[in-house]
Amino acid sequence: MNHSPLSRDRILARAMELRPWHVIVVGGGCTGIATALDASARGYRTLLVERGDFTGGTSSRSTKLIHGGVRYLRQGRVQMVHRALRERQRLWRNAPHLVRSLSLIVPAYRWWEQPWYGGGLKAYDALAGGRGMGASRLLSRRQCLKRVSTLEDRGLRGGVLFHDGQFDDARLGWALVRTAANLGCVPLNYAEVTGLVKVGDAIRGVRVRDRIGSAEWVARGSVVVNAAGPFADTLRAMDEPGPGPGVVLSRGAHIVVSSAFLPGAAALLVPSTDDGRVLFAIPWHGHVVIGTTDVPVGNPSAEPLPSDEEVDYLLDHTARYLARPLGRADILSAWAGLRALVPEGSGDNTAALSRDHRVSVSRRGMVTVAGGKWTTCRRVGQDTVDMAADAGGLSPAPSVTANLRLYGYTARRDLLEPWRVYGAQAEAVRELADDNPRLGGLMHPGLPYRLGQAVWAARHEMAVRVEDVLARRTRALFLNARAAMAAAPGVARVMAAELGRGDGWVEAEVRSFRGVAEGYVVD
């Protein structure tokens, strides 16, 4: 596998080459990246353009679970759950450095809850078949408290233990990008599509603007795939003005608190909140992620923020199940993402909409994919390329991603934080920090990351903004917003040295990052 540095300047030059592409994918979230990977793996010349950074939107703001969707069993969506569980196992197998098994506890406070949830989770196990991550079982009251010592013990009757997958979403996104690049894909971040190119009555390319420099060019291809997620309707309108909404938007908010509120390795799942959502409290990178909400949204935003009501909702529901009081002052970071869901009927209850996907082709031949989630993104990419190949008149080629090991794959289980997410490159990243005392220093005492990781991100991972490093190549912003803001100047300086930037760039980047990070702070 190719481990050489991936330079954005070199990628930009390749993207601007006057050659026809087989597939042009617009959107660098999990769906677009998975589509580009599938197309590249089939041998199609593929260009991927993303107007921000890869996974810069919803795809870096998930609940960090690779799962079948327990709540969909209650809705009778058995086939969808079965497909997701199959994809869960594939991701676990193909990216073991990024996906691991997670124990989850469902507490029972009423007499019927333990048998009811226990039966449902046995059905979940059965659907997984031989692809399970561990068998579910009933727990006594004492066993629950042993695994989750901060669980509210008043009225606790016991619980159910089951297993699902946990991952780092932005890091998995980068692994997909790099795997695609190694297979010939040209993936370009900060490249905005400003228009579509028509040849006769068919869409045969896009107009692109480089948002880092000032270049503009036309990229021509056999087929254009619209994988723009929450912004998919904006691109659809360039093709077919006034077709009606193709996606329904829902905002999901999360808060992050200290691991002291949920010590240990087990997560907490509340299967039914006041509005029918599933509530999670999940250990992640030495912290605890709590989520999520489901609020209908009218128009997409590049930087959606959780409302005060959503934050209070998460605090209120979590406090019902934890013995230790949890308040706004305990929140280290709060963030939200927009789900682009496939509309079903005329209802406005987005919590009831499934996360299944839909692929369609317009009259002019542009392919649009909507819906889906991280767990099933590989299958979504496969289905999208199947349709795109037909729409673009490409030579048929089978998908090969089901058994494709992702960049960084390693069977090692001894890699610790923060190196584990690098997989096979972990030693090289650590050596970069160890060889230079300055780069070996922490970005901030409240964060697990070292300055050498910022250099690695700029040199090997196409990071060109401070936000790229602190939000996605590392997860500093999502773990502790104030600490990330304090770390920004040091990160900017080492990035500037690597990228050949001056003091003006450092000041502008620090100012820009702080403007974003302030939205993650809860007062």
ZITALIN-V650952 format. One record per helix or strand of 3 or more residues. SS is the DSSP state (h for helix, s for strand). FROM is the first residue (numbers start at 0). TO is the last residue. If there is no record, write none. Layout:
# ZITALIN-V650952
ss = [SS,SS]
from = [FROM,FROM]
to = [TO,TO]
This chain:
# ZITALIN-V650952
ss = [h,s,h,s,h,h,h,s,h,s,h,s,h,s,s,s,s,h,s,h,s,s,s,s,h,h,s,h,s,s,h,h,h,h,h,h,h,h]
from = [7,20,29,45,57,69,77,98,112,136,140,157,168,185,190,201,215,228,247,258,266,278,286,294,307,327,332,349,356,366,373,400,419,450,465,475,480,502]
to = [14,25,40,48,59,73,93,107,130,139,146,166,181,187,198,209,225,238,257,260,269,283,290,296,318,329,340,351,360,370,390,402,433,459,472,478,498,519]
